[in-house]
Structures are given as structure tokens and as C-alpha cells.
Amino acid sequence: MIIQIITIIIVLFLLTRIGAKLKRKQISLQEALLWGLIWFGVGVVVLYPKLTDRLAAAIGLQSAKGIDLVVYLAVGLVFYLVFRLFVRLEKMEQDITKIVRHVALKDKEEQKD
């Protein structure tokens, strides 16, 4: 029971942080909704753990417990977020390369003059 209370407090704190970051335009509405849904889902699972058992059975995970479903979803989400970070990092590297080339060409033109 104590772990549920602590987890709900943490979830509420994180939801308020998401709202604050959205208000300061540090994250987009889409990102805020995604993280809000994730943390709301964590709160629901903590408050109603048997719900995951029913959901796992409904999906067809006959021998699995609800927590298995949560772990499967969490691993999938982590892989997706790592993929997004990788794509964003690649784009940033390409942008930096373009900027460096532009600056190098500009410096070369200035040296000719």
C-alpha cells in the first residue's frame, strides 16, 4: 500500500512538471500528451493492478500476468523512444555538418579577399 501512495505522489509530481514544461513551451503539446498518457497509465496500473490481468487475458496472453503486459509495453516504448532519439541525433549531426561547411566556405572566401 505504501508503494502505491509513493508512486501516485511521483506520478502527480511528474504530471505537474509536464504541465509546467508545456506552459513554458519547452515541450510540444504532442509530447505533453504522450508523456501525460504514459504517466496517467502508470497511475491507473498502480491503483488498479488487477486491470492489467484482465487486459492481458483480453489481448490473448493466456499464461501471462498483467505485469507481463506492462513490461512488454514498457520495453516497446523504450525501444520507440531510443529510435526517436537516434533519429533526432542523426538530424542534429547533419545540421551541424551543414553549418560547419557553411562557416568554412565563408572563412575561405574572407581569406581570399
Chimera marker file (.cmm) of the C-alpha trace (Angstrom):
<marker_set name="trace">
<marker id="1" x="0.000" y="0.000" z="0.000" r="1" g="1" b="0" radius="0.5"/>
<marker id="2" x="2.828" y="2.411" z="0.823" r="1" g="1" b="0" radius="0.5"/>
<marker id="3" x="4.426" y="1.821" z="-2.582" r="1" g="1" b="0" radius="0.5"/>
<marker id="4" x="1.123" y="2.783" z="-4.238" r="1" g="1" b="0" radius="0.5"/>
<marker id="5" x="0.974" y="6.054" z="-2.305" r="1" g="1" b="0" radius="0.5"/>
<marker id="6" x="4.595" y="6.897" z="-3.132" r="1" g="1" b="0" radius="0.5"/>
<marker id="7" x="4.083" y="6.040" z="-6.800" r="1" g="1" b="0" radius="0.5"/>
<marker id="8" x="0.913" y="8.151" z="-7.047" r="1" g="1" b="0" radius="0.5"/>
<marker id="9" x="2.729" y="11.106" z="-5.468" r="1" g="1" b="0" radius="0.5"/>
<marker id="10" x="5.548" y="10.709" z="-8.000" r="1" g="1" b="0" radius="0.5"/>
<marker id="11" x="3.055" y="10.418" z="-10.883" r="1" g="1" b="0" radius="0.5"/>
<marker id="12" x="1.229" y="13.567" z="-9.765" r="1" g="1" b="0" radius="0.5"/>
<marker id="13" x="4.539" y="15.410" z="-9.465" r="1" g="1" b="0" radius="0.5"/>
<marker id="14" x="5.570" y="14.329" z="-12.958" r="1" g="1" b="0" radius="0.5"/>
<marker id="15" x="2.205" y="15.357" z="-14.402" r="1" g="1" b="0" radius="0.5"/>
<marker id="16" x="2.634" y="18.834" z="-12.895" r="1" g="1" b="0" radius="0.5"/>
<marker id="17" x="6.163" y="19.023" z="-14.366" r="1" g="1" b="0" radius="0.5"/>
<marker id="18" x="4.764" y="18.134" z="-17.790" r="1" g="1" b="0" radius="0.5"/>
<marker id="19" x="2.209" y="20.934" z="-17.444" r="1" g="1" b="0" radius="0.5"/>
<marker id="20" x="4.898" y="23.405" z="-16.397" r="1" g="1" b="0" radius="0.5"/>
<marker id="21" x="7.165" y="22.469" z="-19.307" r="1" g="1" b="0" radius="0.5"/>
<marker id="22" x="4.253" y="22.789" z="-21.719" r="1" g="1" b="0" radius="0.5"/>
<marker id="23" x="3.376" y="26.208" z="-20.330" r="1" g="1" b="0" radius="0.5"/>
<marker id="24" x="6.986" y="27.391" z="-20.801" r="1" g="1" b="0" radius="0.5"/>
<marker id="25" x="6.946" y="25.927" z="-24.342" r="1" g="1" b="0" radius="0.5"/>
<marker id="26" x="9.829" y="23.568" z="-23.531" r="1" g="1" b="0" radius="0.5"/>
<marker id="27" x="7.844" y="20.653" z="-24.968" r="1" g="1" b="0" radius="0.5"/>
<marker id="28" x="5.173" y="20.491" z="-27.630" r="1" g="1" b="0" radius="0.5"/>
<marker id="29" x="1.528" y="19.691" z="-26.979" r="1" g="1" b="0" radius="0.5"/>
<marker id="30" x="2.023" y="16.327" z="-28.688" r="1" g="1" b="0" radius="0.5"/>
<marker id="31" x="4.920" y="15.434" z="-26.381" r="1" g="1" b="0" radius="0.5"/>
<marker id="32" x="2.973" y="16.611" z="-23.345" r="1" g="1" b="0" radius="0.5"/>
<marker id="33" x="0.006" y="14.447" z="-24.310" r="1" g="1" b="0" radius="0.5"/>
<marker id="34" x="2.245" y="11.414" z="-24.888" r="1" g="1" b="0" radius="0.5"/>
<marker id="35" x="4.005" y="11.732" z="-21.531" r="1" g="1" b="0" radius="0.5"/>
<marker id="36" x="0.777" y="12.656" z="-19.775" r="1" g="1" b="0" radius="0.5"/>
<marker id="37" x="-0.894" y="9.495" z="-21.068" r="1" g="1" b="0" radius="0.5"/>
<marker id="38" x="2.090" y="7.383" z="-20.074" r="1" g="1" b="0" radius="0.5"/>
<marker id="39" x="2.177" y="8.694" z="-16.505" r="1" g="1" b="0" radius="0.5"/>
<marker id="40" x="-1.613" y="8.577" z="-16.218" r="1" g="1" b="0" radius="0.5"/>
<marker id="41" x="-1.416" y="4.934" z="-17.328" r="1" g="1" b="0" radius="0.5"/>
<marker id="42" x="1.198" y="4.249" z="-14.665" r="1" g="1" b="0" radius="0.5"/>
<marker id="43" x="-1.129" y="5.760" z="-12.084" r="1" g="1" b="0" radius="0.5"/>
<marker id="44" x="-4.054" y="3.628" z="-13.237" r="1" g="1" b="0" radius="0.5"/>
<marker id="45" x="-1.945" y="0.450" z="-13.161" r="1" g="1" b="0" radius="0.5"/>
<marker id="46" x="-0.738" y="1.267" z="-9.653" r="1" g="1" b="0" radius="0.5"/>
<marker id="47" x="-4.251" y="1.948" z="-8.377" r="1" g="1" b="0" radius="0.5"/>
<marker id="48" x="-5.898" y="-0.980" z="-10.196" r="1" g="1" b="0" radius="0.5"/>
<marker id="49" x="-3.285" y="-3.728" z="-10.699" r="1" g="1" b="0" radius="0.5"/>
<marker id="50" x="-5.916" y="-6.402" z="-11.491" r="1" g="1" b="0" radius="0.5"/>
<marker id="51" x="-6.929" y="-4.354" z="-14.530" r="1" g="1" b="0" radius="0.5"/>
<marker id="52" x="-3.705" y="-5.378" z="-16.259" r="1" g="1" b="0" radius="0.5"/>
<marker id="53" x="-4.514" y="-9.053" z="-15.668" r="1" g="1" b="0" radius="0.5"/>
<marker id="54" x="-7.866" y="-8.634" z="-17.407" r="1" g="1" b="0" radius="0.5"/>
<marker id="55" x="-6.292" y="-6.635" z="-20.218" r="1" g="1" b="0" radius="0.5"/>
<marker id="56" x="-3.576" y="-9.274" z="-20.714" r="1" g="1" b="0" radius="0.5"/>
<marker id="57" x="-6.228" y="-12.006" z="-20.920" r="1" g="1" b="0" radius="0.5"/>
<marker id="58" x="-8.288" y="-9.917" z="-23.363" r="1" g="1" b="0" radius="0.5"/>
<marker id="59" x="-5.268" y="-9.456" z="-25.626" r="1" g="1" b="0" radius="0.5"/>
<marker id="60" x="-4.610" y="-13.177" z="-25.613" r="1" g="1" b="0" radius="0.5"/>
<marker id="61" x="-1.734" y="-13.524" z="-23.174" r="1" g="1" b="0" radius="0.5"/>
<marker id="62" x="-3.383" y="-16.515" z="-21.503" r="1" g="1" b="0" radius="0.5"/>
<marker id="63" x="-0.488" y="-17.656" z="-19.352" r="1" g="1" b="0" radius="0.5"/>
<marker id="64" x="0.803" y="-14.161" z="-18.633" r="1" g="1" b="0" radius="0.5"/>
<marker id="65" x="0.064" y="-11.963" z="-15.691" r="1" g="1" b="0" radius="0.5"/>
<marker id="66" x="-0.887" y="-8.341" z="-16.150" r="1" g="1" b="0" radius="0.5"/>
<marker id="67" x="2.547" y="-7.202" z="-15.100" r="1" g="1" b="0" radius="0.5"/>
<marker id="68" x="3.985" y="-9.099" z="-18.074" r="1" g="1" b="0" radius="0.5"/>
<marker id="69" x="1.853" y="-6.967" z="-20.373" r="1" g="1" b="0" radius="0.5"/>
<marker id="70" x="3.090" y="-3.826" z="-18.634" r="1" g="1" b="0" radius="0.5"/>
<marker id="71" x="6.696" y="-4.947" z="-19.075" r="1" g="1" b="0" radius="0.5"/>
<marker id="72" x="6.121" y="-5.773" z="-22.768" r="1" g="1" b="0" radius="0.5"/>
<marker id="73" x="4.597" y="-2.347" z="-23.358" r="1" g="1" b="0" radius="0.5"/>
<marker id="74" x="7.355" y="-0.606" z="-21.400" r="1" g="1" b="0" radius="0.5"/>
<marker id="75" x="10.089" y="-2.340" z="-23.390" r="1" g="1" b="0" radius="0.5"/>
<marker id="76" x="8.336" y="-1.446" z="-26.642" r="1" g="1" b="0" radius="0.5"/>
<marker id="77" x="8.022" y="2.170" z="-25.528" r="1" g="1" b="0" radius="0.5"/>
<marker id="78" x="11.688" y="2.330" z="-24.564" r="1" g="1" b="0" radius="0.5"/>
<marker id="79" x="12.721" y="0.961" z="-27.977" r="1" g="1" b="0" radius="0.5"/>
<marker id="80" x="10.499" y="3.534" z="-29.686" r="1" g="1" b="0" radius="0.5"/>
<marker id="81" x="11.931" y="6.411" z="-27.643" r="1" g="1" b="0" radius="0.5"/>
<marker id="82" x="15.510" y="5.278" z="-28.290" r="1" g="1" b="0" radius="0.5"/>
<marker id="83" x="14.679" y="5.168" z="-32.004" r="1" g="1" b="0" radius="0.5"/>
<marker id="84" x="13.284" y="8.712" z="-31.858" r="1" g="1" b="0" radius="0.5"/>
<marker id="85" x="16.391" y="9.918" z="-30.029" r="1" g="1" b="0" radius="0.5"/>
<marker id="86" x="18.603" y="8.238" z="-32.634" r="1" g="1" b="0" radius="0.5"/>
<marker id="87" x="16.715" y="9.906" z="-35.497" r="1" g="1" b="0" radius="0.5"/>
<marker id="88" x="16.885" y="13.297" z="-33.774" r="1" g="1" b="0" radius="0.5"/>
<marker id="89" x="20.610" y="12.879" z="-33.093" r="1" g="1" b="0" radius="0.5"/>
<marker id="90" x="21.271" y="11.993" z="-36.741" r="1" g="1" b="0" radius="0.5"/>
<marker id="91" x="19.390" y="15.095" z="-37.875" r="1" g="1" b="0" radius="0.5"/>
<marker id="92" x="21.347" y="17.271" z="-35.467" r="1" g="1" b="0" radius="0.5"/>
<marker id="93" x="24.630" y="15.829" z="-36.779" r="1" g="1" b="0" radius="0.5"/>
<marker id="94" x="23.556" y="16.610" z="-40.353" r="1" g="1" b="0" radius="0.5"/>
<marker id="95" x="22.588" y="20.166" z="-39.347" r="1" g="1" b="0" radius="0.5"/>
<marker id="96" x="25.928" y="20.688" z="-37.591" r="1" g="1" b="0" radius="0.5"/>
<marker id="97" x="27.772" y="19.405" z="-40.671" r="1" g="1" b="0" radius="0.5"/>
<marker id="98" x="25.894" y="21.885" z="-42.873" r="1" g="1" b="0" radius="0.5"/>
<marker id="99" x="26.698" y="24.765" z="-40.520" r="1" g="1" b="0" radius="0.5"/>
<marker id="100" x="30.379" y="23.838" z="-40.315" r="1" g="1" b="0" radius="0.5"/>
<marker id="101" x="30.622" y="23.617" z="-44.114" r="1" g="1" b="0" radius="0.5"/>
<marker id="102" x="28.930" y="26.989" z="-44.483" r="1" g="1" b="0" radius="0.5"/>
<marker id="103" x="31.270" y="28.622" z="-41.958" r="1" g="1" b="0" radius="0.5"/>
<marker id="104" x="34.332" y="27.009" z="-43.560" r="1" g="1" b="0" radius="0.5"/>
<marker id="105" x="33.334" y="28.260" z="-47.023" r="1" g="1" b="0" radius="0.5"/>
<marker id="106" x="32.637" y="31.720" z="-45.635" r="1" g="1" b="0" radius="0.5"/>
<marker id="107" x="36.048" y="31.804" z="-43.913" r="1" g="1" b="0" radius="0.5"/>
<marker id="108" x="37.739" y="30.681" z="-47.132" r="1" g="1" b="0" radius="0.5"/>
<marker id="109" x="36.029" y="33.479" z="-49.100" r="1" g="1" b="0" radius="0.5"/>
<marker id="110" x="37.105" y="36.037" z="-46.493" r="1" g="1" b="0" radius="0.5"/>
<marker id="111" x="40.721" y="34.825" z="-46.687" r="1" g="1" b="0" radius="0.5"/>
<marker id="112" x="40.713" y="35.335" z="-50.465" r="1" g="1" b="0" radius="0.5"/>
<marker id="113" x="39.682" y="38.992" z="-50.054" r="1" g="1" b="0" radius="0.5"/>
<link id1="1" id2="2" r="1" g="1" b="0" radius="0.2"/>
<link id1="2" id2="3" r="1" g="1" b="0" radius="0.2"/>
<link id1="3" id2="4" r="1" g="1" b="0" radius="0.2"/>
<link id1="4" id2="5" r="1" g="1" b="0" radius="0.2"/>
<link id1="5" id2="6" r="1" g="1" b="0" radius="0.2"/>
<link id1="6" id2="7" r="1" g="1" b="0" radius="0.2"/>
<link id1="7" id2="8" r="1" g="1" b="0" radius="0.2"/>
<link id1="8" id2="9" r="1" g="1" b="0" radius="0.2"/>
<link id1="9" id2="10" r="1" g="1" b="0" radius="0.2"/>
<link id1="10" id2="11" r="1" g="1" b="0" radius="0.2"/>
<link id1="11" id2="12" r="1" g="1" b="0" radius="0.2"/>
<link id1="12" id2="13" r="1" g="1" b="0" radius="0.2"/>
<link id1="13" id2="14" r="1" g="1" b="0" radius="0.2"/>
<link id1="14" id2="15" r="1" g="1" b="0" radius="0.2"/>
<link id1="15" id2="16" r="1" g="1" b="0" radius="0.2"/>
<link id1="16" id2="17" r="1" g="1" b="0" radius="0.2"/>
<link id1="17" id2="18" r="1" g="1" b="0" radius="0.2"/>
<link id1="18" id2="19" r="1" g="1" b="0" radius="0.2"/>
<link id1="19" id2="20" r="1" g="1" b="0" radius="0.2"/>
<link id1="20" id2="21" r="1" g="1" b="0" radius="0.2"/>
<link id1="21" id2="22" r="1" g="1" b="0" radius="0.2"/>
<link id1="22" id2="23" r="1" g="1" b="0" radius="0.2"/>
<link id1="23" id2="24" r="1" g="1" b="0" radius="0.2"/>
<link id1="24" id2="25" r="1" g="1" b="0" radius="0.2"/>
<link id1="25" id2="26" r="1" g="1" b="0" radius="0.2"/>
<link id1="26" id2="27" r="1" g="1" b="0" radius="0.2"/>
<link id1="27" id2="28" r="1" g="1" b="0" radius="0.2"/>
<link id1="28" id2="29" r="1" g="1" b="0" radius="0.2"/>
<link id1="29" id2="30" r="1" g="1" b="0" radius="0.2"/>
<link id1="30" id2="31" r="1" g="1" b="0" radius="0.2"/>
<link id1="31" id2="32" r="1" g="1" b="0" radius="0.2"/>
<link id1="32" id2="33" r="1" g="1" b="0" radius="0.2"/>
<link id1="33" id2="34" r="1" g="1" b="0" radius="0.2"/>
<link id1="34" id2="35" r="1" g="1" b="0" radius="0.2"/>
<link id1="35" id2="36" r="1" g="1" b="0" radius="0.2"/>
<link id1="36" id2="37" r="1" g="1" b="0" radius="0.2"/>
<link id1="37" id2="38" r="1" g="1" b="0" radius="0.2"/>
<link id1="38" id2="39" r="1" g="1" b="0" radius="0.2"/>
<link id1="39" id2="40" r="1" g="1" b="0" radius="0.2"/>
<link id1="40" id2="41" r="1" g="1" b="0" radius="0.2"/>
<link id1="41" id2="42" r="1" g="1" b="0" radius="0.2"/>
<link id1="42" id2="43" r="1" g="1" b="0" radius="0.2"/>
<link id1="43" id2="44" r="1" g="1" b="0" radius="0.2"/>
<link id1="44" id2="45" r="1" g="1" b="0" radius="0.2"/>
<link id1="45" id2="46" r="1" g="1" b="0" radius="0.2"/>
<link id1="46" id2="47" r="1" g="1" b="0" radius="0.2"/>
<link id1="47" id2="48" r="1" g="1" b="0" radius="0.2"/>
<link id1="48" id2="49" r="1" g="1" b="0" radius="0.2"/>
<link id1="49" id2="50" r="1" g="1" b="0" radius="0.2"/>
<link id1="50" id2="51" r="1" g="1" b="0" radius="0.2"/>
<link id1="51" id2="52" r="1" g="1" b="0" radius="0.2"/>
<link id1="52" id2="53" r="1" g="1" b="0" radius="0.2"/>
<link id1="53" id2="54" r="1" g="1" b="0" radius="0.2"/>
<link id1="54" id2="55" r="1" g="1" b="0" radius="0.2"/>
<link id1="55" id2="56" r="1" g="1" b="0" radius="0.2"/>
<link id1="56" id2="57" r="1" g="1" b="0" radius="0.2"/>
<link id1="57" id2="58" r="1" g="1" b="0" radius="0.2"/>
<link id1="58" id2="59" r="1" g="1" b="0" radius="0.2"/>
<link id1="59" id2="60" r="1" g="1" b="0" radius="0.2"/>
<link id1="60" id2="61" r="1" g="1" b="0" radius="0.2"/>
<link id1="61" id2="62" r="1" g="1" b="0" radius="0.2"/>
<link id1="62" id2="63" r="1" g="1" b="0" radius="0.2"/>
<link id1="63" id2="64" r="1" g="1" b="0" radius="0.2"/>
<link id1="64" id2="65" r="1" g="1" b="0" radius="0.2"/>
<link id1="65" id2="66" r="1" g="1" b="0" radius="0.2"/>
<link id1="66" id2="67" r="1" g="1" b="0" radius="0.2"/>
<link id1="67" id2="68" r="1" g="1" b="0" radius="0.2"/>
<link id1="68" id2="69" r="1" g="1" b="0" radius="0.2"/>
<link id1="69" id2="70" r="1" g="1" b="0" radius="0.2"/>
<link id1="70" id2="71" r="1" g="1" b="0" radius="0.2"/>
<link id1="71" id2="72" r="1" g="1" b="0" radius="0.2"/>
<link id1="72" id2="73" r="1" g="1" b="0" radius="0.2"/>
<link id1="73" id2="74" r="1" g="1" b="0" radius="0.2"/>
<link id1="74" id2="75" r="1" g="1" b="0" radius="0.2"/>
<link id1="75" id2="76" r="1" g="1" b="0" radius="0.2"/>
<link id1="76" id2="77" r="1" g="1" b="0" radius="0.2"/>
<link id1="77" id2="78" r="1" g="1" b="0" radius="0.2"/>
<link id1="78" id2="79" r="1" g="1" b="0" radius="0.2"/>
<link id1="79" id2="80" r="1" g="1" b="0" radius="0.2"/>
<link id1="80" id2="81" r="1" g="1" b="0" radius="0.2"/>
<link id1="81" id2="82" r="1" g="1" b="0" radius="0.2"/>
<link id1="82" id2="83" r="1" g="1" b="0" radius="0.2"/>
<link id1="83" id2="84" r="1" g="1" b="0" radius="0.2"/>
<link id1="84" id2="85" r="1" g="1" b="0" radius="0.2"/>
<link id1="85" id2="86" r="1" g="1" b="0" radius="0.2"/>
<link id1="86" id2="87" r="1" g="1" b="0" radius="0.2"/>
<link id1="87" id2="88" r="1" g="1" b="0" radius="0.2"/>
<link id1="88" id2="89" r="1" g="1" b="0" radius="0.2"/>
<link id1="89" id2="90" r="1" g="1" b="0" radius="0.2"/>
<link id1="90" id2="91" r="1" g="1" b="0" radius="0.2"/>
<link id1="91" id2="92" r="1" g="1" b="0" radius="0.2"/>
<link id1="92" id2="93" r="1" g="1" b="0" radius="0.2"/>
<link id1="93" id2="94" r="1" g="1" b="0" radius="0.2"/>
<link id1="94" id2="95" r="1" g="1" b="0" radius="0.2"/>
<link id1="95" id2="96" r="1" g="1" b="0" radius="0.2"/>
<link id1="96" id2="97" r="1" g="1" b="0" radius="0.2"/>
<link id1="97" id2="98" r="1" g="1" b="0" radius="0.2"/>
<link id1="98" id2="99" r="1" g="1" b="0" radius="0.2"/>
<link id1="99" id2="100" r="1" g="1" b="0" radius="0.2"/>
<link id1="100" id2="101" r="1" g="1" b="0" radius="0.2"/>
<link id1="101" id2="102" r="1" g="1" b="0" radius="0.2"/>
<link id1="102" id2="103" r="1" g="1" b="0" radius="0.2"/>
<link id1="103" id2="104" r="1" g="1" b="0" radius="0.2"/>
<link id1="104" id2="105" r="1" g="1" b="0" radius="0.2"/>
<link id1="105" id2="106" r="1" g="1" b="0" radius="0.2"/>
<link id1="106" id2="107" r="1" g="1" b="0" radius="0.2"/>
<link id1="107" id2="108" r="1" g="1" b="0" radius="0.2"/>
<link id1="108" id2="109" r="1" g="1" b="0" radius="0.2"/>
<link id1="109" id2="110" r="1" g="1" b="0" radius="0.2"/>
<link id1="110" id2="111" r="1" g="1" b="0" radius="0.2"/>
<link id1="111" id2="112" r="1" g="1" b="0" radius="0.2"/>
<link id1="112" id2="113" r="1" g="1" b="0" radius="0.2"/>
</marker_set>
